[in-house]
Amino acid sequence: MDIARQQLKKNTPAAIVQHTIRTLITSPPAVARLAIHDLTKPTGSQKKWIKRFDNHHWKGAIIAPGVKKDSEETALQRLKDADLVIYEVHGGGFRVGHCVMYMDAFISWITLLKQNHGIDAVIMSVEYGLAPKVCYPGPILECIGYYQYLTTDLGVSPTKIIVSGDSAGGIISLEMLCHIYAPGLLTDPNAKRTNFDLDLPAGILLSSPVVSVNQTSESWKKYASTDIVTHKLFDLVIKEYISLKKNKLDKMAMFNLYNNLSQGGMEQICQGSMLFFVGEKEVFSDDILAFTDIIKKTTSKLKVNVCKAKYAHDWYLIREIVRQEDKPMVKRCDEITAKWCVRSIEHQQNLKQQQQQQQQQQQVYQQPDQEETSSLISESVPVLPDTEKAATIPHIPQDIGSPLVFA
């Protein structure tokens, strides 16, 4: 059966796969979930990489080599001991999808991180409630709880965490981080971070994220008739996920995030680097690119990398919509992602060390013995100006070949 599925994936034209997903995702909820789940369920060989969890702490899967055979305790220990943890929030229009639907990408990332960089990476991919059974803000609250379990209960430092989300998972991830680090950003673009007890994540990886609910951009007009995301899907999102019977539009943070995070707010929830994957033939392209451009202009603390390809929505993770001749491009993207992840955690760890050194210096200055004051002043390392003490922000090479380009 697995061989047949692989052959079907390999031999079915990308355009047909795209049209099929476009149709299925707007089917009645039960039909849509079952169909998408069947199309994206892991193969037999991929199941060896998956350890599922469903308890009062969290629901989802730990993804790592051979983890299926591990006990829950051993799997959690591997998560805690990992050099890098990817906290993954899947997409699916808030109404379909599951935590192991992108195993091709997940296995590729983990393998490349180990082979090319010697990094032991583990993915914590979370499962959240789907609309219409669970509406806004239910999924955000679930993901907040899971992230706090990872960082507080399990003690995994955010300095080695990459938060990753695609499509709907993108906006869920961003709102989750606002709630945790800077709740004021949910309503005020000038709000500052208030939670300093928990370090910021090393980086944010977003594939075709929902950053705006606007449906009037030129890319919407141009690609709504062909993209996976359609006006019909957005109508279902309004009806099922936003659920106007329970929520008021003007009180929903997700409608303000585009403005609030693009006016300097992003640096309140991330310190280091962001990596975006965008389809040049997706309805969200104009909004995503405008979002990234504003972030670049309004913050000097974040490095924003954008990868574009002439494909539809979420092409980087829904790899079946990429033509066979362009598969090497996807492989190259995985190499870029792995390198970016490594540089992101290195950058965050460097910043952490600098902060600790500065705190130690301040303690020395604040409480010197009177007799040692002059020697401390002459021998201590001077505080560097901001331009000198800033660690190198992760940079991604620009030329990785057509049809992929960087912005």
Secondary structure, DSSP 8 states (H G I E B T S, - for coil): -HHHHHHHHHHS-HHHHHHHHHHHTTS-HHHHHHHHHHHH---TTGGGGEEEEESSS-EEEEE-TTGGGS-HHHHHHHHHH-SEEEEEE--STTTS--TTTTHHHHHHHHHHHHHHH---EEEEEE----TTTS-TTHHHHHHHHHHHIIIIIS---GGGEEEEEETHHHHHHHHHHHHHH-GGGGT-TT------SS---SEEEEES--------SHHHHHHTTTSSS-HHHHHHIIIIII-TTT--GGG-GGGTHHHHHTTTGGGGT--EEEEEEEETTSTTHHHHHHHHHHHHHH-SSEEEEEEEESS-TTTTT-GGGS-GGGHHHHHHHHHHHHHHHHHHHHHHHHHHHHHHHHHHHHHHHHS--GGGHHHHHHHS-----HHHHS-------S---TT-EE-
